[in-house]
Amino acid sequence: MSRSFADLTHEVLDLEDEQREELVGMLLKSLDQVDEIERAWMEEAMRRYEAIRSGRARTLAHEDVVARLEARFG
């Protein structure tokens, strides 16, 4: 008898954090469709996140970015 997706999801969410983390890793490895470009973007996103989190980079508000672009390019 097969379980429904909802039942399986509920069961997975009840696992300990370490078990869920291991399961996520196994599921990601099983996805052969994940190509190198997507993997590279994920690595870049993680590098950027870490740079912001560590203080090596700073963020700008959307309004400030738009104002700078309008001032520069009209």
Backbone as numpy.savetxt, mean C-alpha at the origin, in Angstrom:
# Nx Ny Nz CAx CAy CAz Cx Cy Cz
-17.94 -29.86 1.89 -18.78 -28.68 1.89 -17.89 -27.44 1.89
-18.05 -26.55 0.92 -17.19 -25.39 0.83 -17.76 -24.23 1.66
-16.86 -23.45 2.19 -17.25 -22.29 2.98 -17.50 -21.11 2.07
-18.36 -20.20 2.52 -18.61 -18.99 1.73 -17.45 -18.02 1.94
-17.34 -17.07 1.04 -16.29 -16.05 1.14 -16.43 -15.30 2.45
-17.66 -14.95 2.83 -17.89 -14.21 4.08 -17.42 -15.02 5.28
-17.73 -16.32 5.29 -17.29 -17.17 6.40 -15.77 -17.25 6.46
-15.16 -17.43 5.31 -13.70 -17.52 5.25 -13.06 -16.21 5.70
-13.61 -15.09 5.25 -13.10 -13.78 5.64 -13.18 -13.60 7.14
-14.31 -13.93 7.72 -14.49 -13.82 9.17 -13.46 -14.68 9.90
-13.25 -15.88 9.42 -12.30 -16.79 10.04 -10.88 -16.24 9.95
-10.52 -15.69 8.80 -9.18 -15.13 8.61 -8.98 -13.92 9.52
-9.97 -13.08 9.65 -9.84 -11.89 10.48 -9.73 -12.23 11.96
-10.14 -13.42 12.34 -10.01 -13.87 13.73 -8.62 -14.42 14.04
-7.77 -14.59 13.03 -6.41 -15.09 13.25 -5.57 -14.06 13.99
-4.51 -14.54 14.61 -3.54 -13.63 15.24 -2.86 -12.79 14.16
-2.34 -11.63 14.54 -1.70 -10.72 13.59 -0.59 -11.41 12.79
0.25 -12.18 13.48 1.36 -12.84 12.80 0.86 -13.85 11.77
-0.21 -14.55 12.11 -0.78 -15.53 11.18 -1.37 -14.83 9.96
-2.06 -13.69 10.18 -2.62 -12.94 9.05 -1.51 -12.40 8.17
-0.43 -11.91 8.80 0.69 -11.39 8.02 1.31 -12.49 7.16
1.48 -13.67 7.72 2.02 -14.79 6.96 1.09 -15.17 5.81
-0.21 -15.17 6.08 -1.18 -15.50 5.04 -1.15 -14.48 3.91
-1.05 -13.21 4.26 -0.96 -12.16 3.23 0.26 -12.38 2.36
1.39 -12.69 2.97 2.60 -12.96 2.20 2.41 -14.13 1.25
1.79 -15.18 1.74 1.56 -16.35 0.90 0.61 -16.02 -0.26
-0.43 -15.26 0.03 -1.38 -14.89 -1.02 -0.73 -14.01 -2.08
0.08 -13.05 -1.64 0.76 -12.18 -2.60 1.72 -12.96 -3.49
2.42 -13.91 -2.89 3.33 -14.73 -3.69 2.58 -15.57 -4.71
1.33 -15.90 -4.37 0.56 -16.75 -5.28 0.00 -15.98 -6.48
0.07 -14.68 -6.43 -0.47 -13.88 -7.52 0.60 -13.66 -8.59
0.65 -14.52 -9.53 1.65 -14.44 -10.59 1.45 -13.22 -11.47
0.29 -12.61 -11.44 0.00 -11.48 -12.31 0.71 -10.19 -11.85
1.23 -10.17 -10.64 1.89 -8.96 -10.14 3.18 -8.79 -10.92
3.23 -7.77 -11.74 4.39 -7.60 -12.62 5.44 -6.70 -11.98
6.56 -6.62 -12.62 7.69 -5.86 -12.08 7.40 -4.37 -11.94
6.61 -3.81 -12.84 6.29 -2.38 -12.75 5.49 -2.11 -11.48
4.49 -2.92 -11.22 3.68 -2.74 -10.02 4.55 -2.92 -8.77
5.42 -3.90 -8.79 6.32 -4.14 -7.67 7.25 -2.94 -7.45
7.76 -2.38 -8.55 8.64 -1.22 -8.45 7.91 -0.01 -7.87
6.66 0.19 -8.30 5.87 1.30 -7.75 5.61 1.11 -6.26
5.35 -0.11 -5.84 5.12 -0.38 -4.42 6.39 -0.08 -3.62
7.53 -0.49 -4.14 8.80 -0.19 -3.47 9.03 1.31 -3.38
8.74 2.03 -4.47 8.89 3.49 -4.47 7.95 4.13 -3.46
6.71 3.67 -3.41 5.74 4.21 -2.44 6.24 3.98 -1.02
6.79 2.82 -0.75 7.31 2.53 0.58 8.51 3.42 0.91
9.39 3.66 -0.08 10.53 4.56 0.13 10.04 5.96 0.45
9.05 6.43 -0.29 8.52 7.77 -0.05 7.84 7.87 1.30
7.07 6.86 1.65 6.40 6.84 2.96 7.44 6.90 4.08
8.48 6.10 3.96 9.53 6.07 4.99 10.25 7.41 5.07
10.48 8.06 3.93 11.14 9.37 3.92 10.28 10.41 4.64
8.99 10.37 4.44 8.08 11.30 5.12 8.02 10.97 6.60
7.88 9.69 6.92 7.76 9.28 8.31 9.02 9.63 9.11
10.17 9.49 8.49 11.44 9.74 9.20 11.81 11.22 9.23
11.09 12.05 8.46 11.40 13.47 8.45 12.38 13.88 7.37
12.86 12.94 6.55 13.79 13.28 5.47 13.09 14.01 4.33
11.78 13.89 4.27 10.99 14.59 3.24 9.79 15.22 3.93
9.25 16.24 3.31 8.07 16.88 3.88 6.97 16.93 2.84
5.77 17.09 3.31 4.63 17.15 2.40 4.17 18.59 2.24
3.44 18.84 1.18 2.84 20.15 0.94 1.34 19.98 0.79
0.61 20.97 1.26 -0.84 20.94 1.09 -1.18 21.12 -0.39
-2.25 20.47 -0.81 -2.70 20.55 -2.20 -2.85 22.00 -2.64
-3.43 22.82 -1.80 -3.65 24.23 -2.15 -2.33 24.95 -2.42
-1.29 24.64 -1.64 0.02 25.26 -1.85 0.64 24.83 -3.18
0.49 23.57 -3.52 1.02 23.06 -4.78 0.32 23.74 -5.95
-0.99 23.82 -5.89 -1.76 24.47 -6.97 -1.36 25.94 -7.08
-1.23 26.63 -5.96 -0.85 28.04 -5.98 0.52 28.22 -6.61
1.47 27.37 -6.28 2.80 27.45 -6.86 2.77 27.22 -8.37
2.01 26.22 -8.80 1.91 25.93 -10.23 1.25 27.09 -10.98
0.18 27.64 -10.42 -0.49 28.77 -11.07 0.43 29.97 -11.13
1.21 30.22 -10.08 2.14 31.36 -10.08 3.22 31.17 -11.13
3.65 29.95 -11.30 4.73 29.68 -12.25 4.26 29.60 -13.69
3.11 28.93 -13.91 2.67 28.67 -15.27 1.41 29.42 -15.67
0.84 30.14 -14.74 -0.34 30.92 -15.07 -1.56 30.18 -15.02
